[in-house]
């Protein structure tokens, strides 16, 4: 019997060229690590994997963030098979004063993988911090504990001071109040919006946490 040995995925040098989505009305900001693999720009090939994926959380079958947001603000059923257009997503964000951004600008990743564990960071998105500083943002939501921790690493790397004022942790989320850029922010760690999660944690459970925190 012959066995085929799979070659390990090639390391790929990629960029996240998704524009930061913050405007003068933004009050809440959702931060992720990096665009899904399908939306990344391959530097060696000088092209996107798929240019139509170049907006936040493009795979609505594996990542439920847009389903959560449309359920919260438009009462769209969680089990809907509707794939929302980029224009619909941008409209939903603007109406509800929500911004979106990714932390990582450039990285080495495994070919075909969107897992954070398969990303080796080369460069953070330095333009994000001045946008936060000059905005009306008062709440920041991280889509995973890893994203939250990377944000603090980013601040430390840029020598930006953070003063902790209060914090609280539950089984499903983390909340802290910090002083950053001479004003107070509320920081939340949300459940991972993918289908992966803690044992017994369902998509419905995650949705309820998103609803309670993002609407607070």
Rosetta blueprint (number, residue, H / E / L):
1 X L
2 X L
3 X L
4 X L
5 X L
6 X L
7 X L
8 X L
9 X L
10 X L
11 X E
12 X E
13 X E
14 X E
15 X E
16 X L
17 X L
18 X L
19 X L
20 X L
21 X E
22 X L
23 X L
24 X L
25 X L
26 X L
27 X L
28 X E
29 X E
30 X E
31 X E
32 X E
33 X L
34 X L
35 X L
36 X L
37 X H
38 X H
39 X H
40 X L
41 X E
42 X E
43 X L
44 X L
45 X L
46 X L
47 X E
48 X E
49 X L
50 X L
51 X H
52 X H
53 X H
54 X L
55 X L
56 X L
57 X L
58 X L
59 X L
60 X L
61 X L
62 X L
63 X E
64 X L
65 X H
66 X H
67 X H
68 X H
69 X H
70 X H
71 X H
72 X H
73 X H
74 X H
75 X L
76 X L
77 X L
78 X L
79 X L
80 X L
81 X L
82 X L
83 X L
84 X L
85 X L
86 X H
87 X H
88 X H
89 X H
90 X H
91 X H
92 X H
93 X H
94 X H
95 X H
96 X L
97 X L
98 X E
99 X E
100 X E
101 X E
102 X E
103 X L
104 X E
105 X E
106 X E
107 X E
108 X E
109 X E
110 X E
111 X L
112 X L
113 X L
114 X L
115 X L
116 X H
117 X H
118 X H
119 X E
120 X E
121 X E
122 X E
123 X E
124 X E
125 X L
126 X L
127 X H
128 X H
129 X H
130 X H
131 X H
132 X H
133 X H
134 X L
135 X L
136 X L
137 X L
138 X L
139 X E
140 X E
141 X E
142 X E
143 X L
144 X L
145 X H
146 X H
147 X H
148 X H
149 X H
150 X H
151 X H
152 X H
153 X H
154 X H
155 X H
156 X H
157 X H
158 X L
159 X L
160 X L
161 X L
162 X L
163 X E
164 X E
165 X E
166 X E
167 X E
168 X E
169 X E
170 X L
171 X L
172 X L
173 X L
174 X E
175 X E
176 X E
177 X E
178 X E
179 X E
180 X E
181 X L
182 X L
183 X E
184 X E
185 X E
186 X E
187 X E
188 X E
189 X E
190 X L
191 X L
192 X L
193 X L
194 X E
195 X L
196 X L
197 X L
198 X L
199 X L
200 X L
201 X L
202 X L
203 X H
204 X H
205 X H
206 X H
207 X H
208 X H
209 X H
210 X H
211 X H
212 X H
213 X H
214 X H
215 X L
216 X L
